[in-house]
Amino acid sequence: MATANMKAVKRRIKSVESTKQITKAMQLVASSKLRRAKEKADHVQPYFNTLYETMCDISSDKLVRSMFLSEQIRKTTLLIVIAGDRGLAGGFNHNVLKLATSRVMEIKESGREVKILAIGKKSIEYFEKRGYNVVKSYFGIFDNTPEEVLEEISRFVISHMKMQEIGSVELVYTTFVSTLTQEPMNIPVFPIETIPENVTAAKGVTVYEPSPEELFDSLVPLYLSGMIYSAIVDSYASELAARRNAMENATDNADEMISTLSLQYNRARQAQITQELTEIVSGSMRGN
């Protein structure tokens, strides 16, 4: 019995050690990719912030009229939901999809319809399996996002807004707060809200040529592409950070499990040695 128990524990230790090697390797890969992804996200932010502030500044002019501003009637909301292509990232996918589902329920309760533009395999699988209206889907674009995809999404959204098939657009993704913290976000894309008056006043009055309306409409595709791209790179950095943390925790748990199993193995081995010594001594006494 002791020998059988020792063999089982030894097999278990080897199995956990093999799993630990995998989780350790995944942790290192995620850490390496995270540095590049975080640098990319940091480089994107200044461009997007400047573009966003310009759009908000133009929209603060009450004389500006555009279908992308808040005066329009909106019956259908397009929800752009960004999740990951893979799992093994802790609660990363669950948290962002939970927020998206909650937002869908809120929109439907207000009497509006919801369409989903899903980015990432986990997002696509989640909404398609549950029968949501998924109008477009993309995956495999996180590590290197093609400009063609961003332009295609931008054209799709703008054309459907012009045809009044979409009234408002919202973005659900995960933002990178720190290596240990990633926060799911829900932000409006259209209508574009006006920037606070105190911020506008601090920036001063800007004159736009040829006219605010023309400049505003010409910047809409850039604004939308930039916003989606910024969310994609931010979400990818968050996914890698979440995966790194999950694999680090898994590696630590494997070490703890190996330590516990090694203690069990040593106890079983000690029990077997004690039993063998007892049998030898008993046999010697009978022989005498």
Secondary structure as a PSIPRED ss2 file (coil, helix, strand):
# PSIPRED VFORMAT (PSIPRED V4.0)

   1 M C   1.000  0.000  0.000
   2 A H   0.000  1.000  0.000
   3 T H   0.000  1.000  0.000
   4 A H   0.000  1.000  0.000
   5 N H   0.000  1.000  0.000
   6 M H   0.000  1.000  0.000
   7 K H   0.000  1.000  0.000
   8 A H   0.000  1.000  0.000
   9 V H   0.000  1.000  0.000
  10 K H   0.000  1.000  0.000
  11 R H   0.000  1.000  0.000
  12 R H   0.000  1.000  0.000
  13 I H   0.000  1.000  0.000
  14 K H   0.000  1.000  0.000
  15 S H   0.000  1.000  0.000
  16 V H   0.000  1.000  0.000
  17 E H   0.000  1.000  0.000
  18 S H   0.000  1.000  0.000
  19 T H   0.000  1.000  0.000
  20 K H   0.000  1.000  0.000
  21 Q H   0.000  1.000  0.000
  22 I H   0.000  1.000  0.000
  23 T H   0.000  1.000  0.000
  24 K H   0.000  1.000  0.000
  25 A H   0.000  1.000  0.000
  26 M H   0.000  1.000  0.000
  27 Q H   0.000  1.000  0.000
  28 L H   0.000  1.000  0.000
  29 V H   0.000  1.000  0.000
  30 A H   0.000  1.000  0.000
  31 S H   0.000  1.000  0.000
  32 S H   0.000  1.000  0.000
  33 K H   0.000  1.000  0.000
  34 L H   0.000  1.000  0.000
  35 R H   0.000  1.000  0.000
  36 R H   0.000  1.000  0.000
  37 A H   0.000  1.000  0.000
  38 K H   0.000  1.000  0.000
  39 E H   0.000  1.000  0.000
  40 K H   0.000  1.000  0.000
  41 A H   0.000  1.000  0.000
  42 D H   0.000  1.000  0.000
  43 H H   0.000  1.000  0.000
  44 V H   0.000  1.000  0.000
  45 Q H   0.000  1.000  0.000
  46 P H   0.000  1.000  0.000
  47 Y H   0.000  1.000  0.000
  48 F H   0.000  1.000  0.000
  49 N H   0.000  1.000  0.000
  50 T H   0.000  1.000  0.000
  51 L H   0.000  1.000  0.000
  52 Y H   0.000  1.000  0.000
  53 E H   0.000  1.000  0.000
  54 T H   0.000  1.000  0.000
  55 M H   0.000  1.000  0.000
  56 C H   0.000  1.000  0.000
  57 D H   0.000  1.000  0.000
  58 I H   0.000  1.000  0.000
  59 S H   0.000  1.000  0.000
  60 S C   1.000  0.000  0.000
  61 D C   1.000  0.000  0.000
  62 K C   1.000  0.000  0.000
  63 L C   1.000  0.000  0.000
  64 V C   1.000  0.000  0.000
  65 R C   1.000  0.000  0.000
  66 S C   1.000  0.000  0.000
  67 M C   1.000  0.000  0.000
  68 F C   1.000  0.000  0.000
  69 L C   1.000  0.000  0.000
  70 S C   1.000  0.000  0.000
  71 E C   1.000  0.000  0.000
  72 Q C   1.000  0.000  0.000
  73 I C   1.000  0.000  0.000
  74 R C   1.000  0.000  0.000
  75 K C   1.000  0.000  0.000
  76 T E   0.000  0.000  1.000
  77 T E   0.000  0.000  1.000
  78 L E   0.000  0.000  1.000
  79 L E   0.000  0.000  1.000
  80 I E   0.000  0.000  1.000
  81 V E   0.000  0.000  1.000
  82 I E   0.000  0.000  1.000
  83 A C   1.000  0.000  0.000
  84 G C   1.000  0.000  0.000
  85 D C   1.000  0.000  0.000
  86 R C   1.000  0.000  0.000
  87 G C   1.000  0.000  0.000
  88 L C   1.000  0.000  0.000
  89 A C   1.000  0.000  0.000
  90 G C   1.000  0.000  0.000
  91 G C   1.000  0.000  0.000
  92 F H   0.000  1.000  0.000
  93 N H   0.000  1.000  0.000
  94 H H   0.000  1.000  0.000
  95 N H   0.000  1.000  0.000
  96 V H   0.000  1.000  0.000
  97 L H   0.000  1.000  0.000
  98 K H   0.000  1.000  0.000
  99 L H   0.000  1.000  0.000
 100 A H   0.000  1.000  0.000
 101 T H   0.000  1.000  0.000
 102 S H   0.000  1.000  0.000
 103 R H   0.000  1.000  0.000
 104 V H   0.000  1.000  0.000
 105 M H   0.000  1.000  0.000
 106 E H   0.000  1.000  0.000
 107 I H   0.000  1.000  0.000
 108 K H   0.000  1.000  0.000
 109 E H   0.000  1.000  0.000
 110 S C   1.000  0.000  0.000
 111 G C   1.000  0.000  0.000
 112 R C   1.000  0.000  0.000
 113 E E   0.000  0.000  1.000
 114 V E   0.000  0.000  1.000
 115 K E   0.000  0.000  1.000
 116 I E   0.000  0.000  1.000
 117 L E   0.000  0.000  1.000
 118 A E   0.000  0.000  1.000
 119 I E   0.000  0.000  1.000
 120 G C   1.000  0.000  0.000
 121 K H   0.000  1.000  0.000
 122 K H   0.000  1.000  0.000
 123 S H   0.000  1.000  0.000
 124 I H   0.000  1.000  0.000
 125 E H   0.000  1.000  0.000
 126 Y H   0.000  1.000  0.000
 127 F H   0.000  1.000  0.000
 128 E H   0.000  1.000  0.000
 129 K H   0.000  1.000  0.000
 130 R C   1.000  0.000  0.000
 131 G C   1.000  0.000  0.000
 132 Y C   1.000  0.000  0.000
 133 N C   1.000  0.000  0.000
 134 V E   0.000  0.000  1.000
 135 V E   0.000  0.000  1.000
 136 K E   0.000  0.000  1.000
 137 S E   0.000  0.000  1.000
 138 Y E   0.000  0.000  1.000
 139 F C   1.000  0.000  0.000
 140 G C   1.000  0.000  0.000
 141 I C   1.000  0.000  0.000
 142 F C   1.000  0.000  0.000
 143 D C   1.000  0.000  0.000
 144 N C   1.000  0.000  0.000
 145 T C   1.000  0.000  0.000
 146 P C   1.000  0.000  0.000
 147 E H   0.000  1.000  0.000
 148 E H   0.000  1.000  0.000
 149 V H   0.000  1.000  0.000
 150 L H   0.000  1.000  0.000
 151 E H   0.000  1.000  0.000
 152 E H   0.000  1.000  0.000
 153 I H   0.000  1.000  0.000
 154 S H   0.000  1.000  0.000
 155 R H   0.000  1.000  0.000
 156 F H   0.000  1.000  0.000
 157 V H   0.000  1.000  0.000
 158 I H   0.000  1.000  0.000
 159 S H   0.000  1.000  0.000
 160 H H   0.000  1.000  0.000
 161 M H   0.000  1.000  0.000
 162 K H   0.000  1.000  0.000
 163 M C   1.000  0.000  0.000
 164 Q C   1.000  0.000  0.000
 165 E C   1.000  0.000  0.000
 166 I C   1.000  0.000  0.000
 167 G C   1.000  0.000  0.000
 168 S E   0.000  0.000  1.000
 169 V E   0.000  0.000  1.000
 170 E E   0.000  0.000  1.000
 171 L E   0.000  0.000  1.000
 172 V E   0.000  0.000  1.000
 173 Y E   0.000  0.000  1.000
 174 T E   0.000  0.000  1.000
 175 T E   0.000  0.000  1.000
 176 F E   0.000  0.000  1.000
 177 V C   1.000  0.000  0.000
 178 S C   1.000  0.000  0.000
 179 T C   1.000  0.000  0.000
 180 L C   1.000  0.000  0.000
 181 T C   1.000  0.000  0.000
 182 Q E   0.000  0.000  1.000
 183 E E   0.000  0.000  1.000
 184 P E   0.000  0.000  1.000
 185 M E   0.000  0.000  1.000
 186 N E   0.000  0.000  1.000
 187 I E   0.000  0.000  1.000
 188 P E   0.000  0.000  1.000
 189 V E   0.000  0.000  1.000
 190 F E   0.000  0.000  1.000
 191 P C   1.000  0.000  0.000
 192 I C   1.000  0.000  0.000
 193 E C   1.000  0.000  0.000
 194 T C   1.000  0.000  0.000
 195 I C   1.000  0.000  0.000
 196 P C   1.000  0.000  0.000
 197 E H   0.000  1.000  0.000
 198 N H   0.000  1.000  0.000
 199 V H   0.000  1.000  0.000
 200 T H   0.000  1.000  0.000
 201 A H   0.000  1.000  0.000
 202 A H   0.000  1.000  0.000
 203 K H   0.000  1.000  0.000
 204 G C   1.000  0.000  0.000
 205 V C   1.000  0.000  0.000
 206 T C   1.000  0.000  0.000
 207 V C   1.000  0.000  0.000
 208 Y C   1.000  0.000  0.000
 209 E C   1.000  0.000  0.000
 210 P C   1.000  0.000  0.000
 211 S C   1.000  0.000  0.000
 212 P H   0.000  1.000  0.000
 213 E H   0.000  1.000  0.000
 214 E H   0.000  1.000  0.000
 215 L H   0.000  1.000  0.000
 216 F H   0.000  1.000  0.000
 217 D H   0.000  1.000  0.000
 218 S H   0.000  1.000  0.000
 219 L H   0.000  1.000  0.000
 220 V H   0.000  1.000  0.000
 221 P H   0.000  1.000  0.000
 222 L H   0.000  1.000  0.000
 223 Y H   0.000  1.000  0.000
 224 L H   0.000  1.000  0.000
 225 S H   0.000  1.000  0.000
 226 G H   0.000  1.000  0.000
 227 M H   0.000  1.000  0.000
 228 I H   0.000  1.000  0.000
 229 Y H   0.000  1.000  0.000
 230 S H   0.000  1.000  0.000
 231 A H   0.000  1.000  0.000
 232 I H   0.000  1.000  0.000
 233 V H   0.000  1.000  0.000
 234 D H   0.000  1.000  0.000
 235 S H   0.000  1.000  0.000
 236 Y H   0.000  1.000  0.000
 237 A H   0.000  1.000  0.000
 238 S H   0.000  1.000  0.000
 239 E H   0.000  1.000  0.000
 240 L H   0.000  1.000  0.000
 241 A H   0.000  1.000  0.000
 242 A H   0.000  1.000  0.000
 243 R H   0.000  1.000  0.000
 244 R H   0.000  1.000  0.000
 245 N H   0.000  1.000  0.000
 246 A H   0.000  1.000  0.000
 247 M H   0.000  1.000  0.000
 248 E H   0.000  1.000  0.000
 249 N H   0.000  1.000  0.000
 250 A H   0.000  1.000  0.000
 251 T H   0.000  1.000  0.000
 252 D H   0.000  1.000  0.000
 253 N H   0.000  1.000  0.000
 254 A H   0.000  1.000  0.000
 255 D H   0.000  1.000  0.000
 256 E H   0.000  1.000  0.000
 257 M H   0.000  1.000  0.000
 258 I H   0.000  1.000  0.000
 259 S H   0.000  1.000  0.000
 260 T H   0.000  1.000  0.000
 261 L H   0.000  1.000  0.000
 262 S H   0.000  1.000  0.000
 263 L H   0.000  1.000  0.000
 264 Q H   0.000  1.000  0.000
 265 Y H   0.000  1.000  0.000
 266 N H   0.000  1.000  0.000
 267 R H   0.000  1.000  0.000
 268 A H   0.000  1.000  0.000
 269 R H   0.000  1.000  0.000
 270 Q H   0.000  1.000  0.000
 271 A H   0.000  1.000  0.000
 272 Q H   0.000  1.000  0.000
 273 I H   0.000  1.000  0.000
 274 T H   0.000  1.000  0.000
 275 Q H   0.000  1.000  0.000
 276 E H   0.000  1.000  0.000
 277 L H   0.000  1.000  0.000
 278 T H   0.000  1.000  0.000
 279 E H   0.000  1.000  0.000
 280 I H   0.000  1.000  0.000
 281 V H   0.000  1.000  0.000
 282 S H   0.000  1.000  0.000
 283 G H   0.000  1.000  0.000
 284 S H   0.000  1.000  0.000
 285 M H   0.000  1.000  0.000
 286 R H   0.000  1.000  0.000
 287 G H   0.000  1.000  0.000
 288 N C   1.000  0.000  0.000
